[in-house]
Amino acid sequence: MLTRILPGLLAGVLAAVPAAAETTLRIMSFNVWGGGGNEGKGIEETVAVLKAANADIIGMQETRLEPEDCTAENCAAVGESVAKAIAEALGYHFYDQTQANPALWANAILSRYPIGPASEHDLGVPIDVNGATVWAFNIHHDDEPYQPYQLLGIEYGPAPFIKTEAEAQEWANRTRGPAMDLLFADMAAAEGAAAVLVFGDFNEPSGLDWTEAAVAAGQHPVKVAWPTTGRLQSAGFVDTYRAAHPDPVAKPAYTWTPQGDETDPEDHHDRIDFAFAKAAALEVVNAWIVGETGQRTDLAVDPWPSDHRATLAEISF
């Protein structure tokens, strides 16, 4: 039976319907480079960074050490993960992603909130944020072959040099496509979640950065609509840093690397670390590159413990 609501009663009926609660989170992706261990240090500097960022949910990469014989073709992580020690220092929950697959390289997820059981390929976990389910996925893609180096004629492993956007896209899909297939398979577990987050060291730039304007400014050699980040954008995910800072010429936001000179012909500084988010009524309140004191950093912490800068965002949904 259809019940007719008289106009005079409508306001009272609407007032009785509770509004959806707004959730605000600070989210962070951080390649911790062994948490200090690759330079013979403890975790103290890494913990200081995370305290300064005050992130609620963190996707960490490289929680274990690089081997002494690390090469472009072969660099399996060694030693114990620092995730547990870092989480304990922060008073956070944590999950070490220990499965061996193309989308992981010593990854862990830390959270201020309780963490549930992981997805099939170990790429994500549900997190109970005050009764709302938020899924956090965390990946670390292969860096070889590395297409910016291929485009710039920089030797890195046995990959051939290339010149065009189409070649870059083809090699990027060959290098990271299987890992992204695993991610999208796992993200099916997040159906119905209040929000879905994807963190990672993608080892691939963004098409939001490699634009015609950025090429004209001398930042990159050619325009490239990079496919790995593009695949997430096509699925409705928001690149949180570019949502807050849409101009890549004004804010290049290089996360690779705080080390060395940006004019070094044997490297190419770029943004390869990301925090993506997807939620109903998502708002990116602000976003920061976290790193050493300098022109590429929005939130500075010294001394800086990693060979990557981190990306941090505040979101609401």
N, C-alpha and C positions, 0 to 999 in steps of 0.2 A: 504494500500500500504506500502511495506517495503522501507524505505529510507536508502540508503547506504551512510555511512560516510567515506569519503576518509581518509586514514591514516594521512595525513598532517593536517587535520582539527580536529582530535580526541582530541588533547591536549586542544585546545580552547574550545571544547564542554564540556569536563570534568571540566575545570576551571570555566565554567559558572554555574555549579551545586553547590549550597551552601553546605558546610559541616554541619553536625548536630552539634548544639551547645552543648558544654560540660557543665554539671551542677555539681557543688560541694556542698555537704551538710554535716553539722555536725549533727548527729542524736544521741538521747540519750533515754535510758529507766531508770526510776528512781522511785523506791518505796519510797515515801516521808514520810511514817509513820505519816500521819496526818499533815505534814508540820510543825512539831514542837509541835503541839497541844497535842500529847500523853504524852509529858513531860512538859506540861503547858507553852510552849514557843510560841512566835509569828513566823511569816514566815521568819524573817530576815535571819536566817542561811540557810534556804532552798534557798532563793533568791540568797544568796552569792554563793552557790554551782553552781546554774544554770548560773550565770554571769561568773564564772570562767571557766565553761565548754564551754560557748559560743555556745551552740547548736542551730541549726536552727529549728529543729522539736523535740519535747519531748513527749514521752509517759509516763504519770505519773500514778502511782497506789497509793491507800490509801490516797486519797485527803480528806477523812473524818476520823473521830476518831474511834478507837476501843471502844466498850462498856466496862463498868467496869466489867461485868460478861463474858468477852470473853473466850470461851473454844474451844477446838478442834472441837467439834460438832456444836457449835452455836456461831457465832461472827459477827452479822450484824453491818454494819457501822452506826454511829450516827453523828448528828451535820451537819453543813454546809460544803460544799466543799471549800477548800482554793484555788482552781484553778483560780478563777476570780481575787482574790487579788494578787496571784503570777504573773499572766499574766499582770496585770496592773502595777506591780512593774517593770516588764521587758519591757513593751511596746509591748507585744505580743498579737496575737489573741488566743482564747481558745475555747474549746468545752468540756463541762461536759457530760460524758457518764452516763446517769441517768437510762437507762432501767435496769430492774431486770432480769438477766439471768445468767446461770452458768459460763459465760466467763468474768464477770465483778464483781469488788468489789471496788467501789469508784474510778473510772478511769476518766482521762481527757487527752486531747491532746492539747498541746501548740505549737504555730508556729509563726515564724517571718513573715510568708506569710499568705495571706487570706485563710480562711477555708470555704468549701462548706457544703451542707447538708449531714447528716450521712447516712450510710448504714442501711438496714432493721433492723438488730439486734443491732444497735448502737455501733458496734465494730470498725468502721472506717469512715474516712472523706477524701474527696478530698481536696488537697491543691494546690493552683495556685502559682507555683514557677516560677516567671518571664515568664508566658505563658505556661509552661510545667505542666501537671497534675501529681501530686504525691499523691498516696493514702497512708495514714497512719492508721494502725490498732493497737489497744492497748487492751491487755487482762490481766486478773488477774485470774489464775486458782485456783482451790480448793487445800488446803494444807492438807486435811484429807480424806482418809488415805495418809500418806506421806511415800513413798516407801523406801527412805534411812533409816528412823527410823524402818520400818518393817524389813529391812534386818539386821539392827544392834541390834535388840532387845530393842529398846528404846520405852517406852510406850508413846503413843500419840493418844488419842481416843480409840475406841473399836476395832481397826484393829488387825488382827492376825499377828504374826511374820512370816517371810518368809525367804528363803535361796537362791533361784536360780534366774538367769536372767529371765527365762521364767515366774516365778511367779511375779517378779517385773514388767515386761512388761504387764502382764495380769491385775494387780492391777492398773497400770498407765492408761491403756486404759479404765478401768471401771471408774476411778476417773475423767479423763479429756477428754475422747473421745467425749461425747456429746457437751462440750464447743468447741472443735476443729471442730466439724461438723458445729456449728454455724459460726465459723470463716471462714471456707472454703465456706460456703453459701454466706456470706457477701463479700468475696473476688471476687466473680463473678462480682460485680459492678466495679471492678478495671480493667476490660478487656480493653486493649489498653492504659493504663497509661504509662507514661514515666518511672516510678519506683513505686514499691510497698514496703512498709516498715511494719514490724510487731514488735511491742514492747511488753514487758510484764514481769510481775513476774509470771513465769510459775509454780512455786512450784514443779518443776521436773527438774532434772539435764539433761545434754547432754551426748549422747554416744561419742561425741568427747572428753569428759573429763574422762568418766568411761571406760578407755581402759585397756588392759592387762598391758601396761607399768605403768599406774597409780596405778593399783592394786599391781604390784610388788614394787612400790615405797611406798606403805602403805597409799596411799591417799584414796582409796575406798575398800570396802570389796570384791566385785566381778565385773567382766566386765558386763556392761549392755548397749545394744544399745537402749537407751531410746526412746519410740515411739512418744512422743509429738513433740520434736524438730526434730526427724527423719522424721516425716510427712512433715514438712516444707522443710527440705533438699531435700526430694524426689520430692517436687513440684518445685524445682529450686531455693529456697531461700538460701542465704549465711549467715552463722553465722559470723557476722562481726568481733567479737573479735577473734575467732579461725582462720579466714582468715588472720589476721595480726599476730597472735601468735599461730601457729599450734601445739606447743608442750605443752600438759597439765601437764607434769611433771615439766618442766622449769617454766611454767606460769599457776599455778592452777586457778588463777583468781576468788577467792572466793567472791561472792557477799553476800551470807549468811554465816556469819554475821560479822560485825566489832565488835560486842560485845562478850565478853567471851573468853575462851581459846580454841584454836583449838584441844587440847587434851582432852577436856571435854567428858567423856564417855556418857553423857546424851544429846549430840548434835552432829551434823556432819556438818562441814563447807563445802560449796559447791558453785557452780555457777548455780543459778536458775533464773537470770535476763538476758534478751537477747534483742538484737537489730538485727533483720534479715532484709535483703534487697534483692530485685530482680529487675534487670534492664538489658537492652541490654548494652553490653560493660561495665559492672559494674567493678569498681576498688575500693578496700578497701585501702585507702591511709594510714590510721593508726587507731588504736583503743586503748582505755584506760579503765581501771577500775578506777573510781573516788571514793575517800573515804578519810578516816583519814590518817594522816601521819603514814606510816608503810610499812612492806615488801609486803603486798598484794595490794598496791595502786600504780597506775601509775601517777595519777594526784591527789595531796593531797589538801584538803580544811579543815581547822580547824577553829572552832570546827565543828565536823561532826554531822548532825542533825537526822540521820535515823538509823534504825536497819538493813538496807540493804546498801551495796555499789551500785553505779550506773555503767552502762556500756555506753560508749561513742565511737562513730566512726566517721571518716571522709570518705565519699564515693564520687566517681565521676561516672558519667554515661553519 
